[in-house]
Amino acid sequence: MASALGGIKVLDLSILVQGPQAALMLHDLGADVIKVELPVAGDLARHIVISADDRRSGVWEACNRGKRSITLDLRQPGGKTALRRLVEQSDVLIHNFVPGTMELWDLSYESLRDINPRLVFASGSSFGPLGPDAHREGADTIGQAWGGLISTTGTNDGEPTPVGALIADHSGCQNMVTGILAALFHRERTGEGQRVDVSLFGAMIWAQASELSHQSMSGQLLGRANRGHPLIRALLRMVPTSDGWIQLVGVPPHLWPGFCRAMDRPDLIEDPRFATLFMTPEDLQALKDVVDTIFPTRTTDEWCERLRAENQRFAPVRNHLDVLADPGAVENGYLVDVEHPDYGSIRVVGSPIRLSATPTVPAVVAPGLGHHTEEILLEAGFTWDDIAELQGQGAY
């Protein structure tokens, strides 16, 4: 079957999540992705293992399946030579080194553009390519903290906490993919490549565009989420049950009678304080007090049955094992059951995108370190004698 990015070759120099996950999405859309790793050490993600006794890495597998791995030391002349040869035949290069690193290695966008004017050069950083913090190192939770996200988590009487997912990395990845696809589309029309820059800081600002815009206009901090969202004056609230939690996402007027029936409170159906989506702060607090009193009287499953029967907008708060067991996630291809040659039958994360004419095809295996080095160098035009010379120079 045809793929959306068939024929596109990507050089993935990046590490951990932001860049590798962007390259993975391009792979699932059909691109040939070559993972360029440091000899011996490889991508740091390889070393985030399950335990001392289980050396598998979920982070590595999640972000690098389907890629081909070549080891190159880009600090060595031979490594630079090999990379430049690969750039001649590539469409996209991705890295997330600290800004200035590629320039230090004489591998700047400008120098690689001279080799291949059609190259899309995508750079991911922590704080952006410009400004006083541009050259600082960072990671996902630095993006969450610097971008203000952590300050919004939790409740007023508790501590703020990072989000329990690599959300800054992931948001930066999505922005990188969008930039790369836009650059490739521009190249189709003009023949010209370009540089794409994204950052964890920029990703967090974009992800909080509504909240930051509100605060910019009002001049007032919104504060913590407090089991809901400070912008929404409706019953958008996580409420406790007798054995867990349920997330409610507002009860519009047409659903209000059913919500009251589910709570066994038909007396509230005609209450003018609540039969509206957006309430005054005082009325909203009164409704929160009602649900916080009623919902702990039943189990989560009981509430799900009652709310589903009334076509309400809700979801139980599930853990990751619950999500992995979700049949809908498998049916939609968000999770995929595969046979791994080393690990046997496992369930992996698939693609969140469905395309009718050019469907995504998630791969199964992430490559061993340097497994495809000679294969890739031969494809790039090196001879076996050239490869032996590169090896002697410490290039890989």
Buried (B, 14 or more C-beta within 10 A) or exposed (E): EEBBBEEBBBBBBBBBBBBBBBBBBBBBBBBBBBBBBBBEEBBBBBEEBEEEEEEBBEBBBBBBBBBBBBBBBBEBEBBBBBBBBBBEEBBBBBBBBBBEBBEEBEBBBEBBBEBBEBBBBBBBBBBBBEEEBBBBEBBBBBBBBBBBBBBBBBEEEEEBEBBEEBBBBBBBBBBBBEBBBEBBEBBEEEEEBBBBBBBBBBBBBBBBEEBBEBBEEEEEEBEBBBBBBBEBBBBBBBBBBEEBBBBBBBBEEEBBBBBBBBBEBEEBBEBEEBBBBEBEEEBBEBBBEBBEEBBEEBEBEBBBEBBEEBEBBBEBBBEEEEEEEEEEBBEEBBBBEBEBEEEEEBEBBBBEEEEEEBBBBBBBBBBEBBBBBBEBBEBBEBEEEBBEBBBEBEBB
